[in-house]
Amino acid sequence: MPGRESSFFDYLLNITMLNGYIGGEYIDGAHWYLTYLILFNVIIAIIAFIEKRYKIDRTNLLILWMVANVITRILSSYMSLFSALNNLLGGQYIMFIMIGIALKEILKDKEQIVHRNRYIVLFIFSQIMNLFTQNIITFIAVEIFLFIFIYAIKEKIKILDNKLINNIGNISYITYLLHQNIGYQMLLGMSFVFNQYMPIYTLIVTCIVLGMSAIIYKYYEIPIQKRITATIKETFENSKKGKLSGKTS
């Protein structure tokens, strides 16, 4: 698309999502999220393995992860190798996953929390990183979200009971994916046909994308989710039956 041209090499990197780990360009804006989502799940799995295998406290591993990220971020100004290492350690988005992990533990009942003070330190450190690595608008947006989130789960406000908000949440990621390419192409097309851009075009495209998102969610995503859940349940039950039959024989 005009304004989003890329080389064939960038295309190959994006297919494998390797570009996100080595600092390459994204040819689709939605890929950055998937790249880091996969990365964080892999790192958390590694931390869980080390914790269980070597009996190292989880908070120590999380703090080590954060410190390593900060050090490689500082050194990346002097050597590109450290920039790639910093990306592999979560890059500038590490504070978001750390805020979530720390907040989950802090909000537990006091009797259930191990090393509460360490999680508080991790939370504060993540907030400081958020302030200095993101722009002020992002920082304020995160703080507003945290305020709403904490009050919602503490049932101080009933925002999560609102049907409209729940429906918007259900289709939000689909909308995000569609607006990146289809919405952008629609805006370009309308501006080309009418030889000018008008704000009303954005409103029209937004309504179309929201409608498409609702349709995809209802007739594609929900059936797929049900099928995956049924497959996992069936696999688990068959595995359980196989173990039981093995014991009886």
C-alpha positions as CSV (number, residue, x, y, z in Angstrom):
1,M,0.0,0.0,0.0
2,P,1.2,3.6,-0.6
3,G,3.3,4.7,2.3
4,R,3.8,1.2,3.6
5,E,6.1,-0.3,1.0
6,S,8.7,-2.8,2.1
7,S,11.5,-4.9,0.7
8,F,11.3,-8.6,0.1
9,F,13.8,-9.2,2.8
10,D,11.6,-7.3,5.3
11,Y,8.7,-9.4,4.1
12,L,10.5,-12.6,4.9
13,L,11.5,-11.4,8.3
14,N,7.9,-10.4,9.1
15,I,6.6,-13.8,8.1
16,T,8.7,-15.4,10.8
17,M,8.4,-12.4,13.2
18,L,12.2,-12.4,13.5
19,N,12.2,-8.7,12.7
20,G,10.8,-7.8,16.1
21,Y,13.7,-9.6,17.8
22,I,16.5,-8.1,15.7
23,G,15.1,-4.5,15.4
24,G,13.8,-4.9,11.8
25,E,10.9,-2.9,10.3
26,Y,7.3,-4.0,10.7
27,I,5.3,-4.2,7.4
28,D,2.1,-4.7,9.4
29,G,1.7,-2.6,12.5
30,A,-0.2,-5.4,14.3
31,H,2.8,-7.7,14.3
32,W,4.7,-5.9,17.1
33,Y,2.1,-7.0,19.6
34,L,2.1,-10.6,18.5
35,T,5.9,-10.6,18.6
36,Y,6.1,-9.5,22.2
37,L,3.1,-11.6,23.3
38,I,4.9,-14.7,22.1
39,L,8.2,-13.5,23.6
40,F,6.7,-12.8,27.0
41,N,5.0,-16.2,27.1
42,V,8.3,-18.0,26.3
43,I,10.3,-16.0,28.9
44,I,7.6,-16.7,31.6
45,A,7.8,-20.4,30.7
46,I,11.6,-20.3,31.1
47,I,11.3,-18.5,34.5
48,A,8.7,-21.1,35.7
49,F,11.1,-23.9,34.6
50,I,14.1,-22.4,36.4
51,E,12.0,-21.8,39.5
52,K,10.9,-25.4,39.6
53,R,14.1,-27.0,38.5
54,Y,16.6,-25.0,40.6
55,K,14.4,-23.8,43.4
56,I,15.1,-20.1,42.8
57,D,12.5,-17.7,44.0
58,R,10.4,-16.2,41.2
59,T,10.7,-12.6,42.4
60,N,14.5,-12.9,42.2
61,L,14.2,-14.1,38.6
62,L,11.7,-11.3,37.7
63,I,14.0,-8.6,39.2
64,L,17.0,-10.1,37.4
65,W,15.0,-10.0,34.1
66,M,14.2,-6.4,34.7
67,V,17.8,-5.4,35.6
68,A,19.1,-7.2,32.5
69,N,16.6,-5.3,30.4
70,V,17.7,-2.0,31.8
71,I,21.4,-2.7,31.4
72,T,21.1,-3.9,27.8
73,R,18.9,-0.9,27.0
74,I,21.6,1.5,28.3
75,L,24.4,-0.4,26.4
76,S,22.4,-0.5,23.2
77,S,23.3,3.2,22.7
78,Y,26.9,2.1,22.3
79,M,26.6,-1.3,20.4
80,S,23.8,-2.6,18.2
81,L,24.3,-6.1,19.6
82,F,22.8,-5.0,22.9
83,S,19.9,-3.5,21.1
84,A,19.0,-7.0,19.8
85,L,19.5,-8.5,23.3
86,N,17.3,-5.8,24.7
87,N,14.5,-6.7,22.2
88,L,14.9,-10.4,23.3
89,L,14.4,-9.3,26.9
90,G,11.2,-7.5,26.2
91,G,12.4,-4.1,24.9
92,Q,10.5,-1.1,26.0
93,Y,7.4,-3.1,26.7
94,I,8.7,-5.1,29.6
95,M,7.3,-2.7,32.1
96,F,3.7,-3.5,31.0
97,I,4.1,-7.3,31.7
98,M,5.9,-6.5,35.0
99,I,3.2,-4.1,36.1
100,G,0.6,-6.8,35.5
101,I,2.6,-9.6,37.3
102,A,3.3,-7.3,40.3
103,L,-0.2,-6.0,40.5
104,K,-1.7,-9.5,40.4
105,E,0.4,-10.5,43.5
106,I,-0.1,-7.2,45.4
107,L,-3.9,-7.4,45.1
108,K,-4.0,-10.9,46.7
109,D,-4.9,-11.4,50.3
110,K,-2.0,-10.6,52.5
111,E,-1.8,-14.1,53.8
112,Q,-1.4,-15.5,50.3
113,I,1.5,-13.2,49.2
114,V,5.1,-14.3,49.4
115,H,7.7,-11.5,49.2
116,R,5.0,-8.8,49.0
117,N,7.6,-6.0,49.4
118,R,9.5,-7.3,46.4
119,Y,6.5,-7.1,44.2
120,I,5.8,-3.6,45.4
121,V,9.4,-2.6,44.5
122,L,8.9,-4.3,41.1
123,F,5.7,-2.4,40.5
124,I,7.3,0.9,41.4
125,F,10.3,0.2,39.3
126,S,8.1,-0.7,36.3
127,Q,6.2,2.6,36.8
128,I,9.4,4.5,36.7
129,M,10.5,2.7,33.5
130,N,7.1,3.5,32.0
131,L,7.6,7.2,32.8
132,F,11.0,7.4,31.3
133,T,10.7,5.1,28.3
134,Q,7.2,6.1,27.0
135,N,5.8,9.5,26.1
136,I,3.7,11.3,28.6
137,I,0.4,10.5,26.9
138,T,1.1,6.7,27.1
139,F,2.1,7.1,30.8
140,I,-1.1,8.9,31.7
141,A,-3.2,6.4,29.7
142,V,-1.6,3.5,31.6
143,E,-2.2,5.2,35.0
144,I,-5.9,5.8,34.1
145,F,-6.3,2.2,33.0
146,L,-4.7,0.9,36.2
147,F,-7.0,3.1,38.3
148,I,-10.1,1.8,36.4
149,F,-8.8,-1.8,36.5
150,I,-8.1,-1.9,40.2
151,Y,-11.4,-0.3,41.1
152,A,-13.2,-2.7,38.7
153,I,-11.8,-5.9,40.2
154,K,-12.3,-4.6,43.7
155,E,-16.0,-4.1,42.6
156,K,-15.9,-0.4,43.5
157,I,-17.2,0.4,40.1
158,K,-19.4,-1.8,37.9
159,I,-17.7,-1.1,34.5
160,L,-17.1,-4.8,33.8
161,D,-20.8,-5.5,34.1
162,N,-21.7,-3.1,31.3
163,K,-22.8,-5.1,28.3
164,L,-21.7,-2.4,25.7
165,I,-18.2,-2.2,27.2
166,N,-17.9,-6.0,27.2
167,N,-19.0,-6.2,23.5
168,I,-16.5,-3.5,22.6
169,G,-13.8,-5.5,24.5
170,N,-14.8,-8.7,22.6
171,I,-14.2,-7.1,19.2
172,S,-11.4,-4.7,20.1
173,Y,-8.5,-6.8,18.9
174,I,-10.3,-7.7,15.6
175,T,-11.0,-4.0,15.1
176,Y,-7.3,-3.2,15.8
177,L,-6.2,-5.8,13.1
178,L,-8.7,-4.6,10.5
179,H,-8.1,-0.9,10.9
180,Q,-4.4,-1.4,10.3
181,N,-4.8,-2.5,6.7
182,I,-8.4,-2.6,5.5
183,G,-9.4,0.6,7.2
184,Y,-6.3,2.3,6.0
185,Q,-7.0,1.2,2.4
186,M,-10.6,2.4,2.6
187,L,-9.4,5.9,3.7
188,L,-6.9,6.0,0.8
189,G,-9.5,4.9,-1.7
190,M,-12.1,7.4,-0.6
191,S,-9.6,10.2,-0.6
192,F,-8.5,9.2,-4.1
193,V,-12.0,9.0,-5.5
194,F,-13.1,12.4,-4.1
195,N,-9.6,14.0,-4.5
196,Q,-9.5,15.1,-0.9
197,Y,-9.6,13.8,2.6
198,M,-12.5,14.7,4.9
199,P,-13.0,13.8,8.6
200,I,-16.3,12.1,7.8
201,Y,-14.4,9.4,5.9
202,T,-12.8,8.3,9.2
203,L,-16.2,8.1,10.8
204,I,-17.6,6.0,7.9
205,V,-14.6,3.7,7.9
206,T,-14.8,3.3,11.7
207,C,-18.4,2.2,11.5
208,I,-17.6,-0.3,8.7
209,V,-14.7,-1.7,10.5
210,L,-16.7,-2.1,13.8
211,G,-19.5,-3.9,11.8
212,M,-17.0,-6.2,10.2
213,S,-15.4,-6.9,13.6
214,A,-18.8,-7.8,15.1
215,I,-19.5,-10.2,12.2
216,I,-16.1,-11.9,12.4
217,Y,-16.3,-12.3,16.2
218,K,-19.8,-13.8,16.1
219,Y,-19.5,-16.1,13.0
220,Y,-15.8,-16.9,13.1
221,E,-14.0,-16.3,16.4
222,I,-16.7,-17.7,18.7
223,P,-17.1,-21.0,16.7
224,I,-13.3,-21.4,16.5
225,Q,-13.0,-20.8,20.3
226,K,-15.7,-23.4,20.9
227,R,-14.0,-25.9,18.6
228,I,-10.6,-25.4,20.2
229,T,-12.0,-25.8,23.7
230,A,-13.9,-28.9,22.7
231,T,-10.7,-30.4,21.1
232,I,-8.6,-29.6,24.2
233,K,-11.3,-31.1,26.5
234,E,-11.6,-34.2,24.3
235,T,-7.8,-34.7,24.2
236,F,-7.5,-34.3,28.0
237,E,-10.4,-36.8,28.6
238,N,-8.9,-39.3,26.2
239,S,-5.5,-38.9,27.8
240,K,-7.1,-39.5,31.2
241,K,-8.9,-42.6,30.0
242,G,-5.7,-44.0,28.5
243,K,-3.9,-43.6,31.9
244,L,-6.7,-45.3,33.7
245,S,-6.9,-48.2,31.3
246,G,-3.1,-48.6,31.5
247,K,-3.3,-48.9,35.3
248,T,-6.1,-51.4,35.2
249,S,-4.4,-53.6,32.7
